Amino acid sequence: MQGDMFGGMNSETNKHGTVVMPTRFVWPYGGRRVLLSGSFTRWQDHIPMSPMEGCPTVFQVIYPLAPGYHQYKFFVDGEWRHDEHQPYVSGNYGVVNTIFLARESDTISAILGSETAGRSNMEVDGDPFPPEAILSTSQAEVDLSRNRVSTFLSSHTAYELLPESGKVIALDINLPVKQAFHILYEQGISVAPLWDFSKGQFVGVLSASDFILILRELGNHGSNLTEEELETHTICAWKEGKTHLNQQIPGSHLSRFAHAGPYDSLKDVALKLLQSKFSTVPIIHSSSHDGSSPHLLHLASLSGILKCICRHFKYSSSSLPILQKPICLFPLGTWVPKIGESNGKPIAMLRPNASLGAAFSLLVQADVSSIPIVDENDSLVDIYCRSDITALAKDRVYAQVRLDDLSVHQAIQLGQDATSPHGFFNGQRCQMCLKSDPLHKIMERLSIPGVRRVIIVEAGSKRVEGIISLSDVFRFLLG
């Protein structure tokens, strides 16, 4: 398929003192035996490729390449092949694929680097506008950057999101909702695809939003759903009754089942994620023309796609001029209205002693995925997210307390491990930046797995000034 220039591995030095970059090559078109050869082996050695776990028609291998221009081909069942979906040229060895790895001297170390390593995410720089900050931008720079990001995403596929190994959790629609709740909590996930054995296909997803609606319904005295019924109430039964429930709750909506195939471009996957409003979409592959016997390969997320963008442009950051510009220059995210401003959408925030019921109502009515928790000075102390809902499965807390009797502070503490620091100031939960920080820093933070938004705070006071989510970044980059 391609040489993956952003395969998640850093450059190394071989025994000859040459800097090399571990590079992943993928052949996704099947075969019994697949080998790789190229200019980097002088077209003499053939490198065996191995089928990927859970997807035997996809072969891959990781090989160290020196920076520069390389050509390669695949030897599939005794026949030379090239991948038509990747860059290729005609050369001395027929039609060959090509790959270019930039030299480290061509990079700008400050852009998309590891500048935040070793720092708490609750720390922010004290200088609101460093001397080198670029305080202006042009529409031409924005358009150029958007075009290059769009071109990159359109020319790469969902295969590049697949990890070398791992597991994906799927749930049977006949599973009791209560059991599904506990599975999500125990596995540390907030969403899972749903499998219908009678149809032999994936039919939807169960997410944290479902549990918010379920627990609100349990707390409703006029509800037909009781805690006892939750013991046997199946996911299928819940989904069937959800349409009626959504009609009664303002701000709720039903989304069609969104999924993607491994050959879909990263741009198409990103658009599906934006349209579905889910944090992940399943990557499903079927070797049959009728779509039968589907294989669940991965759960794609915007953070995974953003990580691909960061890795790719790390070695050509100057081609995206907006990366070095402060985020305050762009129409990006939601910001606290300034004094005297009548326009703008206010940011939903809560105090630590607010009830969990109030938090659920705000999440649903404001149609947001998280709520900053602030003190009396509006300074950030923590954040409550939709994904935190699964912590209520711990010791069946959801069945023992009323939502209005549990504070947001107490709910957050329920989700902390025994080894985690207690109290609000948990740097791993709150990703913070300043409005003067460059766009690349925001993209860095949001490409961390599990991070879906960055809180923009005032230097020193940590007063909340805005929120930028993964969705905000992609809507801006895709125009």
ChimeraX attribute file (.defattr): number of C-alpha atoms within 10 A of each C-alpha:
attribute: neighborCount
match mode: 1-to-1
recipient: residues
	/A:1	25
	/A:2	25
	/A:3	27
	/A:4	19
	/A:5	22
	/A:6	20
	/A:7	22
	/A:8	13
	/A:9	13
	/A:10	10
	/A:11	15
	/A:12	14
	/A:13	12
	/A:14	12
	/A:15	6
	/A:16	6
	/A:17	8
	/A:18	12
	/A:19	16
	/A:20	18
	/A:21	22
	/A:22	21
	/A:23	22
	/A:24	22
	/A:25	22
	/A:26	23
	/A:27	27
	/A:28	20
	/A:29	12
	/A:30	16
	/A:31	15
	/A:32	11
	/A:33	14
	/A:34	24
	/A:35	21
	/A:36	24
	/A:37	19
	/A:38	20
	/A:39	15
	/A:40	16
	/A:41	14
	/A:42	11
	/A:43	14
	/A:44	10
	/A:45	13
	/A:46	16
	/A:47	17
	/A:48	15
	/A:49	20
	/A:50	18
	/A:51	20
	/A:52	19
	/A:53	15
	/A:54	13
	/A:55	16
	/A:56	14
	/A:57	16
	/A:58	20
	/A:59	24
	/A:60	22
	/A:61	20
	/A:62	18
	/A:63	15
	/A:64	16
	/A:65	22
	/A:66	21
	/A:67	17
	/A:68	10
	/A:69	13
	/A:70	17
	/A:71	23
	/A:72	25
	/A:73	26
	/A:74	26
	/A:75	19
	/A:76	18
	/A:77	13
	/A:78	11
	/A:79	8
	/A:80	17
	/A:81	19
	/A:82	22
	/A:83	19
	/A:84	12
	/A:85	13
	/A:86	16
	/A:87	15
	/A:88	17
	/A:89	13
	/A:90	9
	/A:91	10
	/A:92	7
	/A:93	14
	/A:94	12
	/A:95	18
	/A:96	23
	/A:97	25
	/A:98	19
	/A:99	17
	/A:100	14
	/A:101	19
	/A:102	15
	/A:103	14
	/A:104	14
	/A:105	8
	/A:106	12
	/A:107	17
	/A:108	14
	/A:109	14
	/A:110	13
	/A:111	22
	/A:112	23
	/A:113	16
	/A:114	11
	/A:115	12
	/A:116	12
	/A:117	8
	/A:118	7
	/A:119	10
	/A:120	14
	/A:121	18
	/A:122	18
	/A:123	16
	/A:124	20
	/A:125	14
	/A:126	11
	/A:127	11
	/A:128	15
	/A:129	15
	/A:130	11
	/A:131	7
	/A:132	7
	/A:133	14
	/A:134	15
	/A:135	12
	/A:136	10
	/A:137	14
	/A:138	10
	/A:139	8
	/A:140	10
	/A:141	14
	/A:142	18
	/A:143	16
	/A:144	15
	/A:145	20
	/A:146	19
	/A:147	16
	/A:148	16
	/A:149	19
	/A:150	16
	/A:151	12
	/A:152	18
	/A:153	22
	/A:154	15
	/A:155	14
	/A:156	21
	/A:157	21
	/A:158	22
	/A:159	23
	/A:160	24
	/A:161	21
	/A:162	17
	/A:163	14
	/A:164	11
	/A:165	8
	/A:166	10
	/A:167	12
	/A:168	11
	/A:169	15
	/A:170	17
	/A:171	21
	/A:172	16
	/A:173	24
	/A:174	16
	/A:175	16
	/A:176	19
	/A:177	24
	/A:178	19
	/A:179	18
	/A:180	21
	/A:181	23
	/A:182	18
	/A:183	18
	/A:184	22
	/A:185	20
	/A:186	13
	/A:187	9
	/A:188	13
	/A:189	16
	/A:190	21
	/A:191	22
	/A:192	22
	/A:193	23
	/A:194	22
	/A:195	18
	/A:196	15
	/A:197	11
	/A:198	6
	/A:199	9
	/A:200	12
	/A:201	16
	/A:202	22
	/A:203	15
	/A:204	21
	/A:205	25
	/A:206	21
	/A:207	22
	/A:208	21
	/A:209	19
	/A:210	20
	/A:211	21
	/A:212	20
	/A:213	19
	/A:214	18
	/A:215	20
	/A:216	17
	/A:217	16
	/A:218	20
	/A:219	20
	/A:220	12
	/A:221	10
	/A:222	8
	/A:223	10
	/A:224	9
	/A:225	17
	/A:226	15
	/A:227	15
	/A:228	9
	/A:229	13
	/A:230	18
	/A:231	12
	/A:232	15
	/A:233	19
	/A:234	20
	/A:235	24
	/A:236	17
	/A:237	15
	/A:238	18
	/A:239	17
	/A:240	11
	/A:241	11
	/A:242	18
	/A:243	13
	/A:244	10
	/A:245	17
	/A:246	14
	/A:247	12
	/A:248	10
	/A:249	13
	/A:250	13
	/A:251	14
	/A:252	18
	/A:253	14
	/A:254	11
	/A:255	12
	/A:256	11
	/A:257	15
	/A:258	19
	/A:259	21
	/A:260	22
	/A:261	19
	/A:262	21
	/A:263	16
	/A:264	16
	/A:265	20
	/A:266	29
	/A:267	22
	/A:268	16
	/A:269	28
	/A:270	26
	/A:271	17
	/A:272	17
	/A:273	22
	/A:274	18
	/A:275	13
	/A:276	16
	/A:277	15
	/A:278	19
	/A:279	21
	/A:280	27
	/A:281	27
	/A:282	26
	/A:283	24
	/A:284	19
	/A:285	19
	/A:286	15
	/A:287	13
	/A:288	9
	/A:289	6
	/A:290	8
	/A:291	13
	/A:292	13
	/A:293	12
	/A:294	16
	/A:295	17
	/A:296	20
	/A:297	23
	/A:298	23
	/A:299	22
	/A:300	23
	/A:301	23
	/A:302	26
	/A:303	24
	/A:304	22
	/A:305	20
	/A:306	22
	/A:307	22
	/A:308	24
	/A:309	18
	/A:310	20
	/A:311	19
	/A:312	18
	/A:313	21
	/A:314	23
	/A:315	21
	/A:316	16
	/A:317	22
	/A:318	16
	/A:319	15
	/A:320	19
	/A:321	15
	/A:322	24
	/A:323	21
	/A:324	20
	/A:325	19
	/A:326	23
	/A:327	24
	/A:328	17
	/A:329	17
	/A:330	14
	/A:331	11
	/A:332	20
	/A:333	21
	/A:334	18
	/A:335	19
	/A:336	16
	/A:337	15
	/A:338	10
	/A:339	6
	/A:340	6
	/A:341	8
	/A:342	8
	/A:343	8
	/A:344	11
	/A:345	10
	/A:346	12
	/A:347	18
	/A:348	15
	/A:349	19
	/A:350	21
	/A:351	19
	/A:352	23
	/A:353	13
	/A:354	16
	/A:355	20
	/A:356	23
	/A:357	20
	/A:358	14
	/A:359	24
	/A:360	23
	/A:361	17
	/A:362	19
	/A:363	21
	/A:364	19
	/A:365	13
	/A:366	17
	/A:367	14
	/A:368	13
	/A:369	20
	/A:370	22
	/A:371	21
	/A:372	23
	/A:373	23
	/A:374	20
	/A:375	15
	/A:376	9
	/A:377	10
	/A:378	18
	/A:379	18
	/A:380	27
	/A:381	21
	/A:382	25
	/A:383	23
	/A:384	25
	/A:385	19
	/A:386	21
	/A:387	22
	/A:388	20
	/A:389	25
	/A:390	24
	/A:391	23
	/A:392	22
	/A:393	21
	/A:394	14
	/A:395	11
	/A:396	13
	/A:397	13
	/A:398	18
	/A:399	16
	/A:400	10
	/A:401	12
	/A:402	16
	/A:403	20
	/A:404	14
	/A:405	12
	/A:406	15
	/A:407	18
	/A:408	26
	/A:409	20
	/A:410	15
	/A:411	20
	/A:412	22
	/A:413	16
	/A:414	18
	/A:415	17
	/A:416	15
	/A:417	9
	/A:418	9
	/A:419	6
	/A:420	11
	/A:421	12
	/A:422	12
	/A:423	13
	/A:424	18
	/A:425	13
	/A:426	18
	/A:427	16
	/A:428	12
	/A:429	16
	/A:430	23
	/A:431	23
	/A:432	25
	/A:433	27
	/A:434	27
	/A:435	21
	/A:436	22
	/A:437	21
	/A:438	21
	/A:439	22
	/A:440	23
	/A:441	23
	/A:442	27
	/A:443	21
	/A:444	20
	/A:445	22
	/A:446	24
	/A:447	23
	/A:448	13
	/A:449	12
	/A:450	14
	/A:451	16
	/A:452	21
	/A:453	24
	/A:454	22
	/A:455	26
	/A:456	28
	/A:457	21
	/A:458	22
	/A:459	18
	/A:460	13
	/A:461	11
	/A:462	22
	/A:463	18
	/A:464	25
	/A:465	20
	/A:466	22
	/A:467	22
	/A:468	21
	/A:469	21
	/A:470	24
	/A:471	22
	/A:472	16
	/A:473	21
	/A:474	20
	/A:475	15
	/A:476	15
	/A:477	17
	/A:478	17
	/A:479	11
